[in-house]
Amino acid sequence: MSEELVTELLVLTLQTTALLLAPTIITMLVVGVITSLLQTITQVRDSTVTFIPKVIAAGVVLVLTAPWCMQVMQGFWGQIMEVFSRGAQ
């Protein structure tokens, strides 16, 4: 395998990973900010108040985006196979 193919695989993998993680990370960020604001307003200082909503939100997002994630992974697998077929020639 040439250096260009390895670089292409690395870039493709990082792009796909970022694309798949973005909805969950953005949701957790928004939920974290909202719970922090609520903690500041109510002056409740408990670590589970921020942890549990993030876990629940991440689970909901993962369930809702599962079909889309599978489509992205199928496309990623096809692109990997194309790169491997070019590398074998």
ChimeraX commands (.cxc) that place a marker at each C-alpha (Angstrom):
marker #1 position 0.00,0.00,0.00 radius 0.5
marker #1 position 1.34,3.40,-0.90 radius 0.5
marker #1 position 1.64,6.36,1.41 radius 0.5
marker #1 position -1.17,8.18,-0.42 radius 0.5
marker #1 position -3.59,5.32,0.16 radius 0.5
marker #1 position -2.76,5.14,3.86 radius 0.5
marker #1 position -3.22,8.90,4.16 radius 0.5
marker #1 position -6.53,8.68,2.30 radius 0.5
marker #1 position -7.72,5.92,4.64 radius 0.5
marker #1 position -6.70,7.93,7.68 radius 0.5
marker #1 position -8.48,11.07,6.49 radius 0.5
marker #1 position -11.58,9.09,5.52 radius 0.5
marker #1 position -11.65,7.38,8.91 radius 0.5
marker #1 position -11.27,10.64,10.85 radius 0.5
marker #1 position -13.96,12.38,8.78 radius 0.5
marker #1 position -16.40,9.52,9.27 radius 0.5
marker #1 position -15.68,9.36,12.99 radius 0.5
marker #1 position -16.28,13.09,13.40 radius 0.5
marker #1 position -19.48,12.87,11.37 radius 0.5
marker #1 position -20.83,9.99,13.45 radius 0.5
marker #1 position -19.91,11.53,16.81 radius 0.5
marker #1 position -21.11,15.08,16.06 radius 0.5
marker #1 position -24.83,14.64,16.91 radius 0.5
marker #1 position -24.10,12.98,20.25 radius 0.5
marker #1 position -21.37,15.42,21.26 radius 0.5
marker #1 position -23.42,18.48,20.31 radius 0.5
marker #1 position -26.42,17.13,22.22 radius 0.5
marker #1 position -24.32,16.44,25.30 radius 0.5
marker #1 position -22.84,19.94,25.07 radius 0.5
marker #1 position -26.29,21.56,24.91 radius 0.5
marker #1 position -27.64,19.42,27.74 radius 0.5
marker #1 position -24.55,20.19,29.82 radius 0.5
marker #1 position -24.97,23.93,29.35 radius 0.5
marker #1 position -28.68,23.78,30.19 radius 0.5
marker #1 position -28.14,21.69,33.32 radius 0.5
marker #1 position -25.30,23.96,34.42 radius 0.5
marker #1 position -27.57,26.97,34.03 radius 0.5
marker #1 position -30.28,25.24,36.03 radius 0.5
marker #1 position -27.76,24.31,38.72 radius 0.5
marker #1 position -26.59,27.90,38.90 radius 0.5
marker #1 position -30.14,29.22,39.16 radius 0.5
marker #1 position -31.24,26.69,41.78 radius 0.5
marker #1 position -27.83,26.48,43.51 radius 0.5
marker #1 position -27.93,22.68,43.51 radius 0.5
marker #1 position -24.41,21.20,43.49 radius 0.5
marker #1 position -24.76,17.49,42.79 radius 0.5
marker #1 position -22.67,15.68,40.19 radius 0.5
marker #1 position -25.51,13.34,39.20 radius 0.5
marker #1 position -27.61,16.31,38.15 radius 0.5
marker #1 position -25.27,16.92,35.22 radius 0.5
marker #1 position -24.29,13.30,34.54 radius 0.5
marker #1 position -27.68,11.57,34.29 radius 0.5
marker #1 position -29.31,13.99,31.80 radius 0.5
marker #1 position -26.25,13.76,29.54 radius 0.5
marker #1 position -26.34,9.96,29.56 radius 0.5
marker #1 position -30.08,9.89,28.84 radius 0.5
marker #1 position -29.75,12.47,26.05 radius 0.5
marker #1 position -26.83,10.58,24.50 radius 0.5
marker #1 position -28.81,7.34,24.59 radius 0.5
marker #1 position -31.83,8.96,22.94 radius 0.5
marker #1 position -29.67,10.55,20.24 radius 0.5
marker #1 position -27.88,7.27,19.55 radius 0.5
marker #1 position -31.19,5.42,19.19 radius 0.5
marker #1 position -32.68,8.10,16.95 radius 0.5
marker #1 position -29.62,8.40,14.72 radius 0.5
marker #1 position -28.89,4.65,14.47 radius 0.5
marker #1 position -30.36,4.22,10.94 radius 0.5
marker #1 position -28.43,7.22,9.66 radius 0.5
marker #1 position -25.25,5.95,11.33 radius 0.5
marker #1 position -25.67,2.59,9.61 radius 0.5
marker #1 position -26.01,4.33,6.22 radius 0.5
marker #1 position -22.87,6.36,6.89 radius 0.5
marker #1 position -20.98,3.22,7.93 radius 0.5
marker #1 position -22.13,1.37,4.80 radius 0.5
marker #1 position -20.84,4.23,2.65 radius 0.5
marker #1 position -17.60,4.25,4.63 radius 0.5
marker #1 position -17.16,0.51,4.12 radius 0.5
marker #1 position -17.70,0.94,0.37 radius 0.5
marker #1 position -15.09,3.69,0.24 radius 0.5
marker #1 position -12.61,1.54,2.15 radius 0.5
marker #1 position -13.13,-1.31,-0.29 radius 0.5
marker #1 position -12.49,1.09,-3.20 radius 0.5
marker #1 position -9.24,2.25,-1.61 radius 0.5
marker #1 position -8.16,-1.35,-0.97 radius 0.5
marker #1 position -8.95,-2.36,-4.55 radius 0.5
marker #1 position -6.83,0.54,-5.83 radius 0.5
marker #1 position -4.03,-0.50,-3.49 radius 0.5
marker #1 position -4.11,-4.09,-4.71 radius 0.5
marker #1 position -3.58,-3.08,-8.33 radius 0.5
marker link #1:1,2 radius 0.2
marker link #1:2,3 radius 0.2
marker link #1:3,4 radius 0.2
marker link #1:4,5 radius 0.2
marker link #1:5,6 radius 0.2
marker link #1:6,7 radius 0.2
marker link #1:7,8 radius 0.2
marker link #1:8,9 radius 0.2
marker link #1:9,10 radius 0.2
marker link #1:10,11 radius 0.2
marker link #1:11,12 radius 0.2
marker link #1:12,13 radius 0.2
marker link #1:13,14 radius 0.2
marker link #1:14,15 radius 0.2
marker link #1:15,16 radius 0.2
marker link #1:16,17 radius 0.2
marker link #1:17,18 radius 0.2
marker link #1:18,19 radius 0.2
marker link #1:19,20 radius 0.2
marker link #1:20,21 radius 0.2
marker link #1:21,22 radius 0.2
marker link #1:22,23 radius 0.2
marker link #1:23,24 radius 0.2
marker link #1:24,25 radius 0.2
marker link #1:25,26 radius 0.2
marker link #1:26,27 radius 0.2
marker link #1:27,28 radius 0.2
marker link #1:28,29 radius 0.2
marker link #1:29,30 radius 0.2
marker link #1:30,31 radius 0.2
marker link #1:31,32 radius 0.2
marker link #1:32,33 radius 0.2
marker link #1:33,34 radius 0.2
marker link #1:34,35 radius 0.2
marker link #1:35,36 radius 0.2
marker link #1:36,37 radius 0.2
marker link #1:37,38 radius 0.2
marker link #1:38,39 radius 0.2
marker link #1:39,40 radius 0.2
marker link #1:40,41 radius 0.2
marker link #1:41,42 radius 0.2
marker link #1:42,43 radius 0.2
marker link #1:43,44 radius 0.2
marker link #1:44,45 radius 0.2
marker link #1:45,46 radius 0.2
marker link #1:46,47 radius 0.2
marker link #1:47,48 radius 0.2
marker link #1:48,49 radius 0.2
marker link #1:49,50 radius 0.2
marker link #1:50,51 radius 0.2
marker link #1:51,52 radius 0.2
marker link #1:52,53 radius 0.2
marker link #1:53,54 radius 0.2
marker link #1:54,55 radius 0.2
marker link #1:55,56 radius 0.2
marker link #1:56,57 radius 0.2
marker link #1:57,58 radius 0.2
marker link #1:58,59 radius 0.2
marker link #1:59,60 radius 0.2
marker link #1:60,61 radius 0.2
marker link #1:61,62 radius 0.2
marker link #1:62,63 radius 0.2
marker link #1:63,64 radius 0.2
marker link #1:64,65 radius 0.2
marker link #1:65,66 radius 0.2
marker link #1:66,67 radius 0.2
marker link #1:67,68 radius 0.2
marker link #1:68,69 radius 0.2
marker link #1:69,70 radius 0.2
marker link #1:70,71 radius 0.2
marker link #1:71,72 radius 0.2
marker link #1:72,73 radius 0.2
marker link #1:73,74 radius 0.2
marker link #1:74,75 radius 0.2
marker link #1:75,76 radius 0.2
marker link #1:76,77 radius 0.2
marker link #1:77,78 radius 0.2
marker link #1:78,79 radius 0.2
marker link #1:79,80 radius 0.2
marker link #1:80,81 radius 0.2
marker link #1:81,82 radius 0.2
marker link #1:82,83 radius 0.2
marker link #1:83,84 radius 0.2
marker link #1:84,85 radius 0.2
marker link #1:85,86 radius 0.2
marker link #1:86,87 radius 0.2
marker link #1:87,88 radius 0.2
marker link #1:88,89 radius 0.2
view
